[in-house]
Amino acid sequence: MWLLNSSIGKKLIMSISGLFLILFLVFHLCMNIAAVFSGEAYNVICGLLGYNWCALLGTLVLAAGVVVHFVYAIILTL
């Protein structure tokens, strides 16, 4: 498969997985902005994330994207 064998394909995978890092930062930025404006809103958001299976699944997907990004960074560097 050209996506896994070519240099451009590996860079494409790395760039797409880099979007997971950006999504992680934007999500946490929004949570911190909510904390600045309202402590109660921040507590509600934290409460929803602790018991929501979608949030837990999203966390696992983001973590997998970060691992893929790091692995491809090492592969491309070597």
HTML snippet that shows the backbone in 3Dmol.js (N, CA, C, O; Angstrom):
<script src="https://3Dmol.org/build/3Dmol-min.js"></script>
<div id="view" style="width:600px;height:400px;position:relative"></div>
<script>
const pdb = `
ATOM      1  N   MET A   1       0.849  -1.180   0.000  1.00  0.00           N
ATOM      2  CA  MET A   1       0.000   0.000   0.000  1.00  0.00           C
ATOM      3  C   MET A   1       0.894   1.242   0.000  1.00  0.00           C
ATOM      4  O   MET A   1       1.789   1.370   0.836  1.00  0.00           O
ATOM      5  N   TRP A   2       0.650   2.135  -0.924  1.00  0.00           N
ATOM      6  CA  TRP A   2       1.512   3.304  -1.097  1.00  0.00           C
ATOM      7  C   TRP A   2       1.506   4.219   0.117  1.00  0.00           C
ATOM      8  O   TRP A   2       2.485   4.919   0.374  1.00  0.00           O
ATOM      9  N   LEU A   3       0.405   4.219   0.868  1.00  0.00           N
ATOM     10  CA  LEU A   3       0.288   5.116   2.020  1.00  0.00           C
ATOM     11  C   LEU A   3       1.296   4.758   3.105  1.00  0.00           C
ATOM     12  O   LEU A   3       1.806   5.645   3.791  1.00  0.00           O
ATOM     13  N   LEU A   4       1.585   3.490   3.267  1.00  0.00           N
ATOM     14  CA  LEU A   4       2.511   3.047   4.307  1.00  0.00           C
ATOM     15  C   LEU A   4       3.948   2.942   3.822  1.00  0.00           C
ATOM     16  O   LEU A   4       4.876   2.946   4.631  1.00  0.00           O
ATOM     17  N   ASN A   5       4.144   2.846   2.500  1.00  0.00           N
ATOM     18  CA  ASN A   5       5.486   2.627   1.958  1.00  0.00           C
ATOM     19  C   ASN A   5       6.178   3.890   1.475  1.00  0.00           C
ATOM     20  O   ASN A   5       7.405   3.977   1.527  1.00  0.00           O
ATOM     21  N   SER A   6       5.420   4.865   1.009  1.00  0.00           N
ATOM     22  CA  SER A   6       6.053   6.059   0.450  1.00  0.00           C
ATOM     23  C   SER A   6       6.277   7.124   1.516  1.00  0.00           C
ATOM     24  O   SER A   6       5.592   7.165   2.538  1.00  0.00           O
ATOM     25  N   SER A   7       7.238   7.967   1.253  1.00  0.00           N
ATOM     26  CA  SER A   7       7.553   9.054   2.178  1.00  0.00           C
ATOM     27  C   SER A   7       6.389  10.042   2.277  1.00  0.00           C
ATOM     28  O   SER A   7       6.083  10.548   3.356  1.00  0.00           O
ATOM     29  N   ILE A   8       5.755  10.304   1.155  1.00  0.00           N
ATOM     30  CA  ILE A   8       4.632  11.243   1.151  1.00  0.00           C
ATOM     31  C   ILE A   8       3.448  10.656   1.917  1.00  0.00           C
ATOM     32  O   ILE A   8       2.758  11.378   2.638  1.00  0.00           O
ATOM     33  N   GLY A   9       3.208   9.352   1.768  1.00  0.00           N
ATOM     34  CA  GLY A   9       2.119   8.705   2.505  1.00  0.00           C
ATOM     35  C   GLY A   9       2.353   8.759   4.003  1.00  0.00           C
ATOM     36  O   GLY A   9       1.424   9.005   4.772  1.00  0.00           O
ATOM     37  N   LYS A  10       3.607   8.528   4.426  1.00  0.00           N
ATOM     38  CA  LYS A  10       3.934   8.599   5.849  1.00  0.00           C
ATOM     39  C   LYS A  10       3.761  10.013   6.383  1.00  0.00           C
ATOM     40  O   LYS A  10       3.296  10.206   7.507  1.00  0.00           O
ATOM     41  N   LYS A  11       4.132  10.989   5.587  1.00  0.00           N
ATOM     42  CA  LYS A  11       3.954  12.384   6.008  1.00  0.00           C
ATOM     43  C   LYS A  11       2.473  12.759   6.069  1.00  0.00           C
ATOM     44  O   LYS A  11       2.068  13.558   6.913  1.00  0.00           O
ATOM     45  N   LEU A  12       1.671  12.187   5.179  1.00  0.00           N
ATOM     46  CA  LEU A  12       0.232  12.420   5.208  1.00  0.00           C
ATOM     47  C   LEU A  12      -0.380  11.848   6.485  1.00  0.00           C
ATOM     48  O   LEU A  12      -1.202  12.497   7.133  1.00  0.00           O
ATOM     49  N   ILE A  13       0.029  10.623   6.842  1.00  0.00           N
ATOM     50  CA  ILE A  13      -0.459  10.018   8.079  1.00  0.00           C
ATOM     51  C   ILE A  13      -0.033  10.867   9.274  1.00  0.00           C
ATOM     52  O   ILE A  13      -0.819  11.082  10.196  1.00  0.00           O
ATOM     53  N   MET A  14       1.198  11.345   9.258  1.00  0.00           N
ATOM     54  CA  MET A  14       1.671  12.159  10.371  1.00  0.00           C
ATOM     55  C   MET A  14       0.913  13.481  10.462  1.00  0.00           C
ATOM     56  O   MET A  14       0.617  13.946  11.563  1.00  0.00           O
ATOM     57  N   SER A  15       0.600  14.080   9.336  1.00  0.00           N
ATOM     58  CA  SER A  15      -0.135  15.350   9.370  1.00  0.00           C
ATOM     59  C   SER A  15      -1.574  15.159   9.852  1.00  0.00           C
ATOM     60  O   SER A  15      -2.103  15.993  10.588  1.00  0.00           O
ATOM     61  N   ILE A  16      -2.195  14.072   9.439  1.00  0.00           N
ATOM     62  CA  ILE A  16      -3.568  13.807   9.890  1.00  0.00           C
ATOM     63  C   ILE A  16      -3.586  13.495  11.382  1.00  0.00           C
ATOM     64  O   ILE A  16      -4.470  13.953  12.106  1.00  0.00           O
ATOM     65  N   SER A  17      -2.612  12.716  11.836  1.00  0.00           N
ATOM     66  CA  SER A  17      -2.557  12.425  13.268  1.00  0.00           C
ATOM     67  C   SER A  17      -2.190  13.673  14.070  1.00  0.00           C
ATOM     68  O   SER A  17      -2.533  13.772  15.249  1.00  0.00           O
ATOM     69  N   GLY A  18      -1.506  14.614  13.453  1.00  0.00           N
ATOM     70  CA  GLY A  18      -1.212  15.889  14.108  1.00  0.00           C
ATOM     71  C   GLY A  18      -2.479  16.688  14.388  1.00  0.00           C
ATOM     72  O   GLY A  18      -2.516  17.505  15.308  1.00  0.00           O
ATOM     73  N   LEU A  19      -3.507  16.451  13.594  1.00  0.00           N
ATOM     74  CA  LEU A  19      -4.782  17.112  13.847  1.00  0.00           C
ATOM     75  C   LEU A  19      -5.367  16.684  15.193  1.00  0.00           C
ATOM     76  O   LEU A  19      -6.085  17.453  15.832  1.00  0.00           O
ATOM     77  N   PHE A  20      -5.061  15.455  15.625  1.00  0.00           N
ATOM     78  CA  PHE A  20      -5.514  15.003  16.933  1.00  0.00           C
ATOM     79  C   PHE A  20      -4.892  15.851  18.039  1.00  0.00           C
ATOM     80  O   PHE A  20      -5.547  16.167  19.032  1.00  0.00           O
ATOM     81  N   LEU A  21      -3.630  16.216  17.860  1.00  0.00           N
ATOM     82  CA  LEU A  21      -2.978  17.080  18.845  1.00  0.00           C
ATOM     83  C   LEU A  21      -3.643  18.453  18.881  1.00  0.00           C
ATOM     84  O   LEU A  21      -3.839  19.031  19.951  1.00  0.00           O
ATOM     85  N   ILE A  22      -3.981  18.962  17.716  1.00  0.00           N
ATOM     86  CA  ILE A  22      -4.639  20.267  17.648  1.00  0.00           C
ATOM     87  C   ILE A  22      -6.026  20.200  18.289  1.00  0.00           C
ATOM     88  O   ILE A  22      -6.414  21.110  19.021  1.00  0.00           O
ATOM     89  N   LEU A  23      -6.775  19.128  18.018  1.00  0.00           N
ATOM     90  CA  LEU A  23      -8.096  18.967  18.630  1.00  0.00           C
ATOM     91  C   LEU A  23      -7.990  18.875  20.153  1.00  0.00           C
ATOM     92  O   LEU A  23      -8.820  19.432  20.872  1.00  0.00           O
ATOM     93  N   PHE A  24      -6.981  18.179  20.634  1.00  0.00           N
ATOM     94  CA  PHE A  24      -6.752  18.076  22.072  1.00  0.00           C
ATOM     95  C   PHE A  24      -6.527  19.459  22.680  1.00  0.00           C
ATOM     96  O   PHE A  24      -7.101  19.786  23.719  1.00  0.00           O
ATOM     97  N   LEU A  25      -5.695  20.264  22.033  1.00  0.00           N
ATOM     98  CA  LEU A  25      -5.405  21.602  22.555  1.00  0.00           C
ATOM     99  C   LEU A  25      -6.625  22.510  22.499  1.00  0.00           C
ATOM    100  O   LEU A  25      -6.878  23.260  23.442  1.00  0.00           O
ATOM    101  N   VAL A  26      -7.386  22.454  21.407  1.00  0.00           N
ATOM    102  CA  VAL A  26      -8.574  23.296  21.279  1.00  0.00           C
ATOM    103  C   VAL A  26      -9.621  22.909  22.322  1.00  0.00           C
ATOM    104  O   VAL A  26     -10.265  23.778  22.910  1.00  0.00           O
ATOM    105  N   PHE A  27      -9.792  21.610  22.551  1.00  0.00           N
ATOM    106  CA  PHE A  27     -10.756  21.148  23.548  1.00  0.00           C
ATOM    107  C   PHE A  27     -10.390  21.667  24.938  1.00  0.00           C
ATOM    108  O   PHE A  27     -11.247  22.173  25.664  1.00  0.00           O
ATOM    109  N   HIS A  28      -9.124  21.540  25.300  1.00  0.00           N
ATOM    110  CA  HIS A  28      -8.710  22.001  26.619  1.00  0.00           C
ATOM    111  C   HIS A  28      -8.735  23.529  26.724  1.00  0.00           C
ATOM    112  O   HIS A  28      -8.992  24.074  27.798  1.00  0.00           O
ATOM    113  N   LEU A  29      -8.474  24.203  25.635  1.00  0.00           N
ATOM    114  CA  LEU A  29      -8.585  25.662  25.625  1.00  0.00           C
ATOM    115  C   LEU A  29     -10.022  26.078  25.907  1.00  0.00           C
ATOM    116  O   LEU A  29     -10.259  26.999  26.688  1.00  0.00           O
ATOM    117  N   CYS A  30     -10.974  25.413  25.284  1.00  0.00           N
ATOM    118  CA  CYS A  30     -12.389  25.740  25.517  1.00  0.00           C
ATOM    119  C   CYS A  30     -12.800  25.467  26.960  1.00  0.00           C
ATOM    120  O   CYS A  30     -13.560  26.233  27.553  1.00  0.00           O
ATOM    121  N   MET A  31     -12.291  24.367  27.521  1.00  0.00           N
ATOM    122  CA  MET A  31     -12.606  24.076  28.926  1.00  0.00           C
ATOM    123  C   MET A  31     -12.033  25.154  29.847  1.00  0.00           C
ATOM    124  O   MET A  31     -12.699  25.581  30.790  1.00  0.00           O
ATOM    125  N   ASN A  32     -10.816  25.591  29.583  1.00  0.00           N
ATOM    126  CA  ASN A  32     -10.198  26.609  30.432  1.00  0.00           C
ATOM    127  C   ASN A  32     -10.865  27.971  30.269  1.00  0.00           C
ATOM    128  O   ASN A  32     -10.945  28.738  31.228  1.00  0.00           O
ATOM    129  N   ILE A  33     -11.338  28.273  29.081  1.00  0.00           N
ATOM    130  CA  ILE A  33     -12.076  29.525  28.880  1.00  0.00           C
ATOM    131  C   ILE A  33     -13.380  29.483  29.661  1.00  0.00           C
ATOM    132  O   ILE A  33     -13.794  30.488  30.239  1.00  0.00           O
ATOM    133  N   ALA A  34     -14.032  28.316  29.680  1.00  0.00           N
ATOM    134  CA  ALA A  34     -15.258  28.174  30.476  1.00  0.00           C
ATOM    135  C   ALA A  34     -14.954  28.389  31.956  1.00  0.00           C
ATOM    136  O   ALA A  34     -15.768  28.965  32.677  1.00  0.00           O
ATOM    137  N   ALA A  35     -13.795  27.932  32.410  1.00  0.00           N
ATOM    138  CA  ALA A  35     -13.418  28.105  33.819  1.00  0.00           C
ATOM    139  C   ALA A  35     -13.192  29.570  34.157  1.00  0.00           C
ATOM    140  O   ALA A  35     -13.466  29.993  35.279  1.00  0.00           O
ATOM    141  N   VAL A  36     -12.695  30.349  33.201  1.00  0.00           N
ATOM    142  CA  VAL A  36     -12.462  31.774  33.444  1.00  0.00           C
ATOM    143  C   VAL A  36     -13.776  32.512  33.624  1.00  0.00           C
ATOM    144  O   VAL A  36     -13.890  33.378  34.491  1.00  0.00           O
ATOM    145  N   PHE A  37     -14.773  32.175  32.809  1.00  0.00           N
ATOM    146  CA  PHE A  37     -16.038  32.891  32.859  1.00  0.00           C
ATOM    147  C   PHE A  37     -16.988  32.383  33.936  1.00  0.00           C
ATOM    148  O   PHE A  37     -17.762  33.155  34.503  1.00  0.00           O
ATOM    149  N   SER A  38     -16.928  31.082  34.217  1.00  0.00           N
ATOM    150  CA  SER A  38     -17.858  30.533  35.194  1.00  0.00           C
ATOM    151  C   SER A  38     -17.297  29.241  35.781  1.00  0.00           C
ATOM    152  O   SER A  38     -17.078  28.260  35.070  1.00  0.00           O
ATOM    153  N   GLY A  39     -17.073  29.261  37.067  1.00  0.00           N
ATOM    154  CA  GLY A  39     -16.613  28.057  37.737  1.00  0.00           C
ATOM    155  C   GLY A  39     -17.652  26.961  37.705  1.00  0.00           C
ATOM    156  O   GLY A  39     -17.319  25.778  37.642  1.00  0.00           O
ATOM    157  N   GLU A  40     -18.913  27.356  37.748  1.00  0.00           N
ATOM    158  CA  GLU A  40     -19.997  26.373  37.695  1.00  0.00           C
ATOM    159  C   GLU A  40     -20.039  25.674  36.338  1.00  0.00           C
ATOM    160  O   GLU A  40     -20.248  24.463  36.268  1.00  0.00           O
ATOM    161  N   ALA A  41     -19.841  26.434  35.259  1.00  0.00           N
ATOM    162  CA  ALA A  41     -19.828  25.833  33.921  1.00  0.00           C
ATOM    163  C   ALA A  41     -18.681  24.844  33.789  1.00  0.00           C
ATOM    164  O   ALA A  41     -18.834  23.786  33.178  1.00  0.00           O
ATOM    165  N   TYR A  42     -17.535  25.185  34.360  1.00  0.00           N
ATOM    166  CA  TYR A  42     -16.385  24.291  34.318  1.00  0.00           C
ATOM    167  C   TYR A  42     -16.684  22.989  35.065  1.00  0.00           C
ATOM    168  O   TYR A  42     -16.337  21.902  34.603  1.00  0.00           O
ATOM    169  N   ASN A  43     -17.326  23.116  36.215  1.00  0.00           N
ATOM    170  CA  ASN A  43     -17.675  21.920  36.987  1.00  0.00           C
ATOM    171  C   ASN A  43     -18.676  21.037  36.244  1.00  0.00           C
ATOM    172  O   ASN A  43     -18.602  19.810  36.320  1.00  0.00           O
ATOM    173  N   VAL A  44     -19.602  21.656  35.532  1.00  0.00           N
ATOM    174  CA  VAL A  44     -20.567  20.892  34.741  1.00  0.00           C
ATOM    175  C   VAL A  44     -19.857  20.135  33.620  1.00  0.00           C
ATOM    176  O   VAL A  44     -20.132  18.959  33.387  1.00  0.00           O
ATOM    177  N   ILE A  45     -18.945  20.815  32.930  1.00  0.00           N
ATOM    178  CA  ILE A  45     -18.197  20.165  31.846  1.00  0.00           C
ATOM    179  C   ILE A  45     -17.388  18.996  32.388  1.00  0.00           C
ATOM    180  O   ILE A  45     -17.391  17.915  31.800  1.00  0.00           O
ATOM    181  N   CYS A  46     -16.702  19.202  33.496  1.00  0.00           N
ATOM    182  CA  CYS A  46     -15.902  18.118  34.097  1.00  0.00           C
ATOM    183  C   CYS A  46     -16.788  16.963  34.543  1.00  0.00           C
ATOM    184  O   CYS A  46     -16.404  15.801  34.412  1.00  0.00           O
ATOM    185  N   GLY A  47     -17.951  17.267  35.062  1.00  0.00           N
ATOM    186  CA  GLY A  47     -18.879  16.217  35.467  1.00  0.00           C
ATOM    187  C   GLY A  47     -19.370  15.406  34.284  1.00  0.00           C
ATOM    188  O   GLY A  47     -19.507  14.187  34.381  1.00  0.00           O
ATOM    189  N   LEU A  48     -19.636  16.066  33.170  1.00  0.00           N
ATOM    190  CA  LEU A  48     -20.088  15.353  31.976  1.00  0.00           C
ATOM    191  C   LEU A  48     -18.993  14.471  31.396  1.00  0.00           C
ATOM    192  O   LEU A  48     -19.273  13.378  30.903  1.00  0.00           O
ATOM    193  N   LEU A  49     -17.769  14.928  31.449  1.00  0.00           N
ATOM    194  CA  LEU A  49     -16.675  14.161  30.863  1.00  0.00           C
ATOM    195  C   LEU A  49     -16.334  12.927  31.685  1.00  0.00           C
ATOM    196  O   LEU A  49     -15.859  11.933  31.136  1.00  0.00           O
ATOM    197  N   GLY A  50     -16.566  12.974  32.970  1.00  0.00           N
ATOM    198  CA  GLY A  50     -16.224  11.843  33.815  1.00  0.00           C
ATOM    199  C   GLY A  50     -17.166  10.667  33.667  1.00  0.00           C
ATOM    200  O   GLY A  50     -16.766   9.529  33.913  1.00  0.00           O
ATOM    201  N   TYR A  51     -18.402  10.906  33.274  1.00  0.00           N
ATOM    202  CA  TYR A  51     -19.396   9.834  33.232  1.00  0.00           C
ATOM    203  C   TYR A  51     -19.938   9.559  31.835  1.00  0.00           C
ATOM    204  O   TYR A  51     -20.833   8.728  31.676  1.00  0.00           O
ATOM    205  N   ASN A  52     -19.425  10.225  30.846  1.00  0.00           N
ATOM    206  CA  ASN A  52     -19.945  10.096  29.492  1.00  0.00           C
ATOM    207  C   ASN A  52     -19.067   9.121  28.711  1.00  0.00           C
ATOM    208  O   ASN A  52     -17.858   9.329  28.609  1.00  0.00           O
ATOM    209  N   TRP A  53     -19.654   8.064  28.160  1.00  0.00           N
ATOM    210  CA  TRP A  53     -18.857   7.073  27.427  1.00  0.00           C
ATOM    211  C   TRP A  53     -18.310   7.652  26.131  1.00  0.00           C
ATOM    212  O   TRP A  53     -17.257   7.217  25.665  1.00  0.00           O
ATOM    213  N   CYS A  54     -18.998   8.621  25.537  1.00  0.00           N
ATOM    214  CA  CYS A  54     -18.490   9.256  24.312  1.00  0.00           C
ATOM    215  C   CYS A  54     -17.198  10.011  24.599  1.00  0.00           C
ATOM    216  O   CYS A  54     -16.273   9.997  23.786  1.00  0.00           O
ATOM    217  N   ALA A  55     -17.134  10.662  25.744  1.00  0.00           N
ATOM    218  CA  ALA A  55     -15.919  11.396  26.114  1.00  0.00           C
ATOM    219  C   ALA A  55     -14.767  10.430  26.374  1.00  0.00           C
ATOM    220  O   ALA A  55     -13.623  10.710  26.015  1.00  0.00           O
ATOM    221  N   LEU A  56     -15.066   9.307  26.991  1.00  0.00           N
ATOM    222  CA  LEU A  56     -14.015   8.322  27.234  1.00  0.00           C
ATOM    223  C   LEU A  56     -13.522   7.706  25.929  1.00  0.00           C
ATOM    224  O   LEU A  56     -12.325   7.476  25.761  1.00  0.00           O
ATOM    225  N   LEU A  57     -14.442   7.440  25.009  1.00  0.00           N
ATOM    226  CA  LEU A  57     -14.058   6.918  23.706  1.00  0.00           C
ATOM    227  C   LEU A  57     -13.239   7.958  22.936  1.00  0.00           C
ATOM    228  O   LEU A  57     -12.247   7.618  22.290  1.00  0.00           O
ATOM    229  N   GLY A  58     -13.654   9.213  23.007  1.00  0.00           N
ATOM    230  CA  GLY A  58     -12.901  10.284  22.353  1.00  0.00           C
ATOM    231  C   GLY A  58     -11.496  10.421  22.906  1.00  0.00           C
ATOM    232  O   GLY A  58     -10.552  10.688  22.163  1.00  0.00           O
ATOM    233  N   THR A  59     -11.362  10.238  24.207  1.00  0.00           N
ATOM    234  CA  THR A  59     -10.042  10.302  24.825  1.00  0.00           C
ATOM    235  C   THR A  59      -9.145   9.183  24.310  1.00  0.00           C
ATOM    236  O   THR A  59      -7.962   9.400  24.049  1.00  0.00           O
ATOM    237  N   LEU A  60      -9.710   7.986  24.166  1.00  0.00           N
ATOM    238  CA  LEU A  60      -8.930   6.868  23.644  1.00  0.00           C
ATOM    239  C   LEU A  60      -8.515   7.097  22.189  1.00  0.00           C
ATOM    240  O   LEU A  60      -7.397   6.759  21.801  1.00  0.00           O
ATOM    241  N   VAL A  61      -9.407   7.667  21.392  1.00  0.00           N
ATOM    242  CA  VAL A  61      -9.088   7.948  19.993  1.00  0.00           C
ATOM    243  C   VAL A  61      -8.009   9.020  19.905  1.00  0.00           C
ATOM    244  O   VAL A  61      -7.083   8.901  19.103  1.00  0.00           O
ATOM    245  N   LEU A  62      -8.119  10.061  20.719  1.00  0.00           N
ATOM    246  CA  LEU A  62      -7.087  11.101  20.727  1.00  0.00           C
ATOM    247  C   LEU A  62      -5.738  10.535  21.158  1.00  0.00           C
ATOM    248  O   LEU A  62      -4.705  10.881  20.585  1.00  0.00           O
ATOM    249  N   ALA A  63      -5.746   9.671  22.164  1.00  0.00           N
ATOM    250  CA  ALA A  63      -4.498   9.067  22.631  1.00  0.00           C
ATOM    251  C   ALA A  63      -3.872   8.204  21.533  1.00  0.00           C
ATOM    252  O   ALA A  63      -2.657   8.228  21.337  1.00  0.00           O
ATOM    253  N   ALA A  64      -4.697   7.450  20.826  1.00  0.00           N
ATOM    254  CA  ALA A  64      -4.180   6.627  19.726  1.00  0.00           C
ATOM    255  C   ALA A  64      -3.599   7.507  18.622  1.00  0.00           C
ATOM    256  O   ALA A  64      -2.569   7.166  18.042  1.00  0.00           O
ATOM    257  N   GLY A  65      -4.245   8.629  18.327  1.00  0.00           N
ATOM    258  CA  GLY A  65      -3.726   9.559  17.325  1.00  0.00           C
ATOM    259  C   GLY A  65      -2.384  10.137  17.729  1.00  0.00           C
ATOM    260  O   GLY A  65      -1.506  10.318  16.886  1.00  0.00           O
ATOM    261  N   VAL A  66      -2.216  10.426  19.005  1.00  0.00           N
ATOM    262  CA  VAL A  66      -0.946  10.961  19.491  1.00  0.00           C
ATOM    263  C   VAL A  66       0.152   9.903  19.374  1.00  0.00           C
ATOM    264  O   VAL A  66       1.273  10.214  18.972  1.00  0.00           O
ATOM    265  N   VAL A  67      -0.167   8.658  19.721  1.00  0.00           N
ATOM    266  CA  VAL A  67       0.823   7.580  19.611  1.00  0.00           C
ATOM    267  C   VAL A  67       1.233   7.378  18.159  1.00  0.00           C
ATOM    268  O   VAL A  67       2.421   7.241  17.866  1.00  0.00           O
ATOM    269  N   VAL A  68       0.268   7.358  17.248  1.00  0.00           N
ATOM    270  CA  VAL A  68       0.573   7.218  15.818  1.00  0.00           C
ATOM    271  C   VAL A  68       1.457   8.372  15.361  1.00  0.00           C
ATOM    272  O   VAL A  68       2.401   8.160  14.600  1.00  0.00           O
ATOM    273  N   HIS A  69       1.168   9.579  15.810  1.00  0.00           N
ATOM    274  CA  HIS A  69       1.950  10.749  15.428  1.00  0.00           C
ATOM    275  C   HIS A  69       3.397  10.603  15.894  1.00  0.00           C
ATOM    276  O   HIS A  69       4.325  10.873  15.132  1.00  0.00           O
ATOM    277  N   PHE A  70       3.590  10.183  17.126  1.00  0.00           N
ATOM    278  CA  PHE A  70       4.942  10.022  17.659  1.00  0.00           C
ATOM    279  C   PHE A  70       5.698   8.908  16.942  1.00  0.00           C
ATOM    280  O   PHE A  70       6.883   9.052  16.641  1.00  0.00           O
ATOM    281  N   VAL A  71       5.017   7.805  16.669  1.00  0.00           N
ATOM    282  CA  VAL A  71       5.672   6.682  15.986  1.00  0.00           C
ATOM    283  C   VAL A  71       6.101   7.088  14.588  1.00  0.00           C
ATOM    284  O   VAL A  71       7.216   6.777  14.169  1.00  0.00           O
ATOM    285  N   TYR A  72       5.237   7.773  13.864  1.00  0.00           N
ATOM    286  CA  TYR A  72       5.601   8.192  12.513  1.00  0.00           C
ATOM    287  C   TYR A  72       6.664   9.286  12.521  1.00  0.00           C
ATOM    288  O   TYR A  72       7.437   9.391  11.569  1.00  0.00           O
ATOM    289  N   ALA A  73       6.719  10.092  13.558  1.00  0.00           N
ATOM    290  CA  ALA A  73       7.799  11.073  13.673  1.00  0.00           C
ATOM    291  C   ALA A  73       9.139  10.363  13.812  1.00  0.00           C
ATOM    292  O   ALA A  73      10.130  10.777  13.209  1.00  0.00           O
ATOM    293  N   ILE A  74       9.172   9.301  14.600  1.00  0.00           N
ATOM    294  CA  ILE A  74      10.415   8.536  14.767  1.00  0.00           C
ATOM    295  C   ILE A  74      10.781   7.833  13.453  1.00  0.00           C
ATOM    296  O   ILE A  74      11.942   7.844  13.045  1.00  0.00           O
ATOM    297  N   ILE A  75       9.789   7.224  12.795  1.00  0.00           N
ATOM    298  CA  ILE A  75      10.042   6.528  11.531  1.00  0.00           C
ATOM    299  C   ILE A  75      10.584   7.482  10.474  1.00  0.00           C
ATOM    300  O   ILE A  75      11.553   7.164   9.785  1.00  0.00           O
ATOM    301  N   LEU A  76       9.966   8.640  10.346  1.00  0.00           N
ATOM    302  CA  LEU A  76      10.410   9.607   9.336  1.00  0.00           C
ATOM    303  C   LEU A  76      11.784  10.191   9.670  1.00  0.00           C
ATOM    304  O   LEU A  76      12.566  10.504   8.771  1.00  0.00           O
ATOM    305  N   THR A  77      12.070  10.336  10.950  1.00  0.00           N
ATOM    306  CA  THR A  77      13.370  10.880  11.343  1.00  0.00           C
ATOM    307  C   THR A  77      14.483   9.873  11.044  1.00  0.00           C
ATOM    308  O   THR A  77      15.557  10.247  10.574  1.00  0.00           O
ATOM    309  N   LEU A  78      14.219   8.609  11.317  1.00  0.00           N
ATOM    310  CA  LEU A  78      15.246   7.592  11.043  1.00  0.00           C
ATOM    311  C   LEU A  78      15.410   7.361   9.557  1.00  0.00           C
ATOM    312  O   LEU A  78      16.230   6.540   9.146  1.00  0.00           O
TER     313      LEU A  78
END
`;
const viewer = $3Dmol.createViewer("view");
viewer.addModel(pdb, "pdb");
viewer.setStyle({}, {cartoon: {color: "spectrum"}});
viewer.zoomTo();
viewer.render();
</script>
